Every structure is written in structure tokens, then in C-alpha cells.
Amino acid sequence: MNTQTRLNRLHPGPSPKIATKTAIPGSKAAIHDLRWPVIAAALATLREDGRHAVRIVDADCGAGSLLLQAVHHARSLGFTAIEGRGIDGSPALIGRARAAANRCTNLAIGTTFDVADMVTALREEHDLPADLVIWHGMTKDRRPEVASALGNAARIVIGDNVTWHAVGTEA
């Protein structure tokens, strides 16, 4: 069964095992986010397919807790190269996210946090799409340019209404 098919079978729901086994200091908000079980399941599916590297983008990342939880969870699943990029329009929140990321000393995990416009930043992802984009504004912002930027930014997009779509297919 290919990744696309397995991801299509994901059904979001509470997952206390995932939350308690992968919690990192300060991540309580992240593991209670309705998107978390879907994010964890998507990462597990990618790893089961033999992937060793993963790239995750969190657009509208706020203070970065969900992205940091995701990259640490990816490491616990056995990914050996993990790249995370957080994007937000608030310099104060990005400052907090950078401070939290600086506490991570795992060399397999690299994170960056940028103050940027979401659409512009997502368009930058077009040439080398991420494996996963998390976006909090999916239900609020329905502009065509946003949909286009999201569709080109990653193979898997998970929104705040706990829906996602996989772009393209993989054998």
C-alpha cells in the first residue's frame, strides 16, 4: 500500500499514547491540539514507508510549540534528519519560538523560525516542497492564492479543522 493510500485511511481522534510518549517540556498545548493525532499519524506513515529524512513547515506557527513537538516526535520515530521551519507574522512569537528551539541540542533536528507573510513564505517552498505543512489559518483564509501556495508547498497539508490532503502520489 502506498503512502497516499495509507494517509487517506487516517482518521483523527484522541491518541493519549502518542501524547504521553512524545511529550517534551513545554509542549502540553501542542499535544492537546486537535491536529496533533493526524500529524503524528502522518509522520508514522512516512517512517513506516522507510523514510529517514522529513521536512515540516508550520505556517502561522505562533510560539512554535506544535512544530517543536512534531520534530521531536519525528526523531523518536527514528527519522535521522529532521528539518522544521516555522513561519509567523509576529516578531514577538517568533522570538519565543527561536528561544525554545535553541534549547534543543539534538543534532538530527534543525529548526528555523522566520517572520514572514504566509503566502510569500509558502511560495518559497515551491521548488523543494516539504513533506508536511501545518497551517492554522486554513478555515479562515480561503483566498485562491493561499490554496495554490499550500498545494505547492508540501505533499501533505494538515489544517486546523483536522482535515488534510496529500498532493501527488507516491509508489
C-alpha positions in Angstrom: 0.0 0.0 0.0 1.5 3.4 -0.9 1.8 6.4 1.3 -1.1 8.2 -0.4 -3.5 5.3 0.2 -2.4 4.9 3.8 -2.8 8.6 4.6 -6.2 8.5 3.1 -7.2 6.0 5.7 -6.2 8.2 8.6 -9.0 9.1 11.0 -8.2 11.8 13.5 -9.1 11.1 17.1 -7.6 11.2 20.6 -4.3 9.4 21.0 -3.1 9.5 24.5 -0.3 7.0 23.9 1.2 9.3 21.3 0.8 12.3 23.5 2.4 10.9 26.7 5.3 9.0 25.0 6.4 12.0 22.9 5.8 15.0 25.2 8.7 17.4 25.5 8.9 20.1 28.2 6.5 22.9 27.4 4.5 21.0 24.8 1.3 20.5 26.6 -0.6 22.8 24.3 0.8 21.0 21.3 -0.3 17.5 22.3 -3.8 18.8 23.0 -4.1 20.5 19.6 -6.7 18.7 17.5 -4.2 18.4 14.7 -1.7 16.5 16.7 -3.0 12.9 16.2 -3.1 13.5 12.5 0.4 15.0 12.4 1.7 12.0 14.5 0.0 9.5 12.2 1.3 11.2 9.1 4.8 11.1 10.4 4.5 7.4 11.4 3.2 6.6 8.0 6.2 8.3 6.3 8.6 6.5 8.6 6.9 3.1 8.0 7.5 3.7 4.3 11.2 3.7 5.0 11.8 7.5 5.1 14.8 8.6 7.1 14.5 12.3 6.5 11.5 14.6 6.9 10.8 18.3 6.3 8.0 20.0 8.2 6.7 23.6 7.7 4.4 25.2 10.2 2.7 28.3 8.7 1.2 30.5 11.4 3.4 28.7 14.0 2.9 31.2 16.8 5.5 30.4 19.6 6.4 27.2 17.8 5.2 24.5 20.2 3.4 22.4 17.7 6.4 22.4 15.2 8.8 21.6 18.0 6.6 18.8 19.2 6.4 17.4 15.6 10.2 17.5 15.0 10.9 15.8 18.4 8.2 13.2 17.7 9.8 12.6 14.3 13.1 11.9 16.0 11.5 9.5 18.4 10.1 7.6 15.4 13.6 7.1 14.1 14.0 9.9 11.5 17.7 10.7 11.3 17.4 14.1 9.5 14.6 16.4 10.5 14.1 19.9 9.3 11.4 22.2 10.7 10.5 25.7 9.5 8.1 27.9 11.4 6.6 31.0 9.8 4.5 33.7 11.6 3.8 37.4 11.2 4.5 38.2 14.8 8.1 39.1 15.7 7.4 38.5 19.4 6.1 35.0 18.8 8.9 34.1 16.5 11.3 35.3 19.2 9.8 32.9 21.7 9.9 30.1 19.2 13.6 30.7 18.5 14.3 30.7 22.2 12.6 27.4 22.6 14.3 25.9 19.6 17.7 27.0 20.9 17.1 24.6 23.9 17.2 21.6 21.5 20.6 20.1 21.3 19.7 17.1 19.1 22.0 17.3 16.0 19.4 15.4 13.9 16.9 18.2 14.3 17.3 21.6 12.6 14.7 24.3 13.1 14.3 27.8 11.8 11.7 30.4 12.6 11.0 33.3 10.3 8.9 36.4 10.5 7.1 36.4 7.1 3.9 36.7 5.2 2.3 33.2 4.9 1.6 33.2 1.2 5.1 34.5 0.3 6.8 32.0 2.6 4.7 29.1 1.3 5.5 30.1 -2.3 9.2 29.9 -1.3 8.6 26.2 -0.6 7.5 25.5 -4.2 10.9 24.4 -5.5 11.6 21.9 -2.8 8.2 21.1 -1.2 8.1 20.0 2.4 6.8 16.6 3.4 4.2 18.2 5.7 2.7 21.7 6.1 0.7 22.5 9.2 -1.4 25.6 8.9 -3.7 27.2 11.5 -5.5 29.5 9.1 -6.9 27.0 6.7 -10.5 27.6 7.7 -10.1 31.4 7.9 -8.3 32.2 4.7 -9.9 30.9 1.6 -8.1 33.1 -1.0 -7.2 31.3 -4.2 -3.5 32.3 -3.9 -3.4 30.7 -0.4 -4.8 27.4 -1.7 -2.3 27.5 -4.6 0.6 28.2 -2.3 -0.4 25.4 0.1 -0.9 22.9 -2.7 2.6 23.6 -4.0 4.4 23.8 -0.6 4.0 20.2 0.6 3.0 16.7 -0.1 0.7 16.7 2.9 -1.2 19.7 4.3 -2.9 19.5 7.7 -5.3 22.3 8.7 -6.8 23.5 11.9 -10.1 21.8 11.1 -8.2 18.5 11.3 -8.5 17.9 7.6 -5.6 17.3 5.3 -4.9 16.5 1.8 -2.0 14.6 0.2 -0.6 16.2 -3.0 0.5 13.9 -5.8 1.0 10.2 -5.5 3.9 8.0 -4.4 4.5 4.4 -5.4 
